[in-house]
């Protein structure tokens, strides 16, 4: 029968806890705020990690799925380069895979149907795609061949209102008609976590595909890797027959578990998220240590209350349950506040990740529900039990008479004092780790933002047009672009204007191999060159130096087979010779059928076009205006004023001259460069925020410890002052205690910070923060924060009235 009273007692404990919080709200609010920030940060980053790396695909036996990747020397590994012949060969000859599917994902497909027109993600799949994944359609059947399409459940719901009559309807995908024959399962949105596929169509013949295999029952990943290392010879021979690139023979096949989907997003953001998760865990641990100190101080302040209740007949178990209820209540409130912080924090992180370069954007569908919420709840319960139990046991460890006798004293025991100082030293250690990490990532971002890229990034406006549906073609489009350049050049505030494809750090352009007559290049030195198409005044506009020769001019249109090479190409092919006037032949150019020979008219300084940290990449520039054609759609303008201030004038010029050509994007070169370093920006912003939060929590810990010490040692301080101690001596005593605590924390924190830096640089090799600067920043910052936090309590201690303190004693 006693069990029937437990719910009522718990309800009374909860009401009692709320009354105590209203009576003395400062400490409970500090506890809730600390936990909210710690749990919120962890839940937000865990939500992203779960969505990108942990959440299993909603298919049959996802643990059997394996992605087939290729690693070109010096480049990131990737999928999507497999030919139809390779796909068919592996399906026919593999003994480790139950089946292999092919999929090509188009991130931008124009779709028109029933009053809807917009861009959706389409996936072109092989006929065995859905059956190999073990999926069943919600409606209709899966596509295998022909001009048919399967739509996603969400598209069926939002555009067709779940009407079964959708089967047989016609929609247009990139202006090509397709008949709807089925609706995909509700939970399935494709194999890429950042794609959110809306349409599935039969794979296009002779186009590259991603390959995903399903292991046979009992087959292991190692067996599949060993088998594919042998079967991959087919792909090498296939490519050698149509590609003279000697590096192709060094391409390696890699197999990666695809339980959570394709690896492209994980490869881009997996390491940064893992590092941020470790930093967030340090923040949570720091918050928990802070909470432990606050709860211990609060429990010590309630020692008299507990002693009285024990003396009046309350059982230790009853009081222990009450204290744990209060601790768990604070943890739950902190978790609820943390979930709210995580919801908005996750949305912000997703928006930042989605602001990257078009081919690197991470369109994640992340919700703070399910597993992430269970994660937050588990952290809250664990925190409440672990850090609530110690204060409870501390308050109840003495007999009632002894507890009342100790509760009447205002001094604290040596063990209590050492334990409190230990907690603050632990906070210093964790804060040292966070501050050094924050300094490291922020300084790395600063280096990237100030790196010499071979051009000036300031005061440059980029305006991209989309003439695909404008009616402008060939010579008419070229003439319109010439007129636009002339008009843009005359806009007040515009110093120079040109045209480019691609623009710096906006993704890959064309590529090809160069040969120079009389230069015998070793096969291992052969490298693909990046090709950019630029108009006259381009190098002047970007302030890239011309080291020899000249820029392009409009007179080159009559003879478009001229080229400008960068310094790296000149150094490789023409070491010690003047390349101007010489000829270079480009073969295996993207989209070209035959080699073309160009006369070199200039040498430009090296500039980074692919990655912000690239070095000595071979680049060649070709004229954007090629006779009656133009090969570029982005106008590049250098301004003497804020570039965004002339954007409106530029778009009006486009509308006046070519009203049917829409402006696709308007941005600045600085913003475009920022989109190329989104992971680094996220790392710097969050690690900097966590470092500031850690420093704040450490300051709160020092302040709380000294405030508690002053309150508990008022009689001791009064006796000291009555015996002749001056206010200055009391101040020195308090600051000496703080200095000792900080020193212990720094001594322990330095090796941990060094270890953290070594782990971070092992995961992210491009980090280059100097160790001495990192440690010095952390030490100085923590010392300053601790002394600042100690000033208030130390000042109060120096102003204690000896008579009042002795009278209280």
C-alpha positions, 0 to 999 in steps of 0.5 A, a space after each residue: 500500500 505504501 507504493 500508492 502514496 509515492 505519486 502523491 509524495 513525488 507531486 509534493 516534492 515537485 511543488 516543494 522544488 518549485 517553491 524553493 526556486 521561486 524563493 531563491 531563483 539565482 542558483 536554479 536559473 544559473 543551473 538551468 541556463 548552464 544545462 540548456 546551453 550545454 544540452 542545446 549545443 550537443 543536441 543541435 550538433 548531434 541532430 546534424 550528425 544523426 542525419 548525415 552519418 547515423 540515420 539508417 536509410 528506410 530500406 530493407 537491411 540497410 547494413 548490407 548496402 555498400 557504395 563504390 567510390 573511385 579515388 583519383 590521385 590528388 583529388 577527393 574520392 567520388 562516385 558518379 563516374 561509373 559507365 553503364 558498361 562497368 555497371 553491367 560488368 560488375 553485376 554480371 561478375 561479382 560474387 560478393 554482391 547480391 545486386 548492384 544499382 546505378 543512380 544519377 542525381 540531378 540537383 536541378 530539374 525544371 518540372 512543370 505540371 498542373 499549375 506547378 513550375 519549379 526546380 526539383 531533385 530528380 534521380 535517374 535510376 537503373 531498372 533494378 533500383 527499387 527491387 534491390 533496395 527492397 522497397 514497395 511503391 505506395 501506389 502504382 509501380 516502379 519505373 524501369 524504362 521508357 518515358 515514365 516517372 515515379 514521384 515522391 510521397 511528399 510531392 504527391 501529397 503537396 501537389 496532387 493531394 494524394 489523389 490516386 488518379 495521379 497515375 497516368 498524368 503527364 509532367 514535364 521534366 526539363 521540357 521532356 514529357 513523362 508519365 506518372 506510373 507510381 508513388 514512392 514509399 512515404 519514408 524514402 527520399 533517395 540515397 543522398 541525405 542532402 538530395 530529398 529526391 522528388 522524381 525517379 526516372 529510368 537512367 539515361 543511356 551512356 551517362 555516368 552513374 553512382 553505384 551502390 551494391 547490396 552484399 550477399 548474406 554472409 559476405 563481408 565488406 573486406 571480401 567485397 573490397 578484395 573482389 572489386 580490386 580485381 574486377 576494377 581492371 575492367 574499368 581501368 582498361 575501358 578508360 585507357 582505351 579512350 583517355 590518355 591520362 596516365 594518372 587514370 591507371 593509378 585510380 583506386 576503387 574504394 568501398 564504403 558502407 552506405 547504411 546512412 546513404 551516399 558518402 559525399 555529404 559525410 566526406 565534406 562535413 563529417 570530420 568538422 561535425 565530429 570535431 564540433 561534437 567533441 567540443 560540444 561534449 566538452 562544453 556539456 561536461 564543463 556545464 555539468 561541473 559548474 552545475 555540480 559546484 552550484 548544487 554542492 554550494 546550494 546543498 551546503 546552504 541547506 544543511 541546517 534545513 536537512 538536519 532539522 528535518 532529520 531531527 523531526 523524524 524524516 527518513 534519509 531515503 525520503 530526503 534523498 528522493 526529494 533532493 534528487 527530484 529537485 535535481 532532476 527537475 532542474 535537469 529536465 527544465 535545462 533539457 527543455 530549454 536546450 531542445 528549444 535552443 537546439 531547434 533554432 541552432 540546428 535550423 541556423 546550421 542547416 542554413 549556413 551549410 546550405 549557403 556553400 557552393 552550388 555543387 557542395 550545398 547540403 540540403 539536409 532535412 533535419 528535425 529535432 525529434 526522435 533519436 536526438 530528443 532521446 539523446 537530450 532526455 538521456 543527457 538530462 537524466 544522467 546529469 540530474 542523477 550524477 550531479 544531484 546525488 553527491 549534494 544529497 549524500 553530502 547533506 545527509 551524511 551526518 547524524 542529526 545532532 552533528 549536522 545541526 552543530 555543523 550547520 551552526 558554524 559559518 566556516 567550511 571543512 578542509 575537504 569541502 574547501 578542496 573539493 570546491 577548488 577542485 571543481 573550479 580547477 576542472 572548469 579551468 582545464 576544460 575552458 583551456 581546451 575550449 579556448 585553445 580550440 576556438 583560437 585555433 579555428 578562428 585563426 585558421 579562418 582568418 588566415 583563409 580570409 586574408 590568404 593571397 589568392 592571386 586576385 583582389 577579392 574586394 569591390 568585385 560584383 558578380 552578375 550571372 545571367 541565364 539565357 537558356 530560355 531567353 531566345 538569345 543564341 549564337 551571334 545575337 547573344 554575343 552581340 548583346 553581351 558586348 553591348 552589356 559590357 560597354 554599358 556596365 563599364 559606363 555605370 558610375 562607380 564601375 572601374 572595369 567590367 569583363 566576363 568569365 566562366 567559371 568565376 574564382 572558387 565557384 566550382 570546376 570549369 572545363 579541363 584538359 591536358 596540354 602538350 608543347 612541341 619540343 617538350 618531352 613530358 614524363 607520364 608521371 608529371 602529366 596533369 589535367 589543366 583547368 580551363 577558364 573562358 574570359 573576356 578582355 579586361 578580365 585580369 585588370 578587373 580582378 587585379 591579377 598580374 600579367 607577368 608577360 605578354 598581354 591580355 585578350 582584346 576584342 580583336 582576338 575574336 577573329 582568331 580565337 585560338 589564342 591563350 593565356 597561361 598561368 605561371 605554373 604552366 609557364 614554369 613547367 613547360 617553358 622553364 628558362 624560356 619566354 612562352 609568349 608566341 609559343 604554341 600549346 595543344 589541348 587534348 581531351 578537353 571536357 566537351 571537345 572531340 579533337 585536340 586544338 592548338 593555341 598560340 600563347 599571348 600572355 602569362 598571368 600570375 597564379 590564382 586559386 580557382 578550384 580551392 582556397 588552399 590549392 597550390 600550383 594548379 595548372 590553368 589556361 585561359 581562353 577567349 570568352 568571345 569566340 567568333 559568333 559565340 560567347 562562352 560565359 554568362 557571369 559579368 565581373 565588375 570592379 567598382 570604386 564604391 560598395 559593389 552592392 550599391 551598383 547592383 540595381 543599376 546593373 540589373 536595370 541595364 540588363 533589363 533595358 538591353 536584353 529584357 528576356 534574359 533573366 538575372 540568375 544571381 547577383 553576389 560579390 566576390 567576397 561573398 562567393 569566396 565565403 561560400 567556398 569555406 562554409 565548413 571552416 566558417 561553421 567550425 570557427 563560429 561554433 568553436 569561438 562561441 563555445 570558447 566564449 561560453 566556456 570562459 563565461 562558465 569558468 568565470 561563473 565558477 570562480 565567482 560562485 566559489 569565492 562568493 560561497 567561500 566568503 559567505 562560509 568564512 565570514 567569521 574567519 575573515 572577521 577574526 583575522 581583521 579583528 587581529 589586525 589584518 588589513 583590507 589589502 591583506 584580505 584582498 591579497 589572500 583571496 586573489 592568492 587563492 584564485 591564482 592558485 586555483 587558476 595555476 593548477 587548472 592551467 598546469 593540467 590544462 596545457 597538456 590537454 590543450 596540446 593533445 586536443 590540438 594534435 587530434 584536431 590537426 590529425 583530422 584537419 591537416 590544413 590547420 596551422 595555428 602556432 602552438 605557443 600562440 594558442 596556449 598563450 591566448 588560452 592562459 592569458 584569457 582565463 587568468 584575466 577572466 578569473 581575476 575579473 570574476 574574483 574581484 567582486 567577492 574579494 572586495 566584499 571579503 575586504 569589507 567585512 565588519 569584524 564586530 558583526 561577524 563575531 557577533 554572528 558567531 
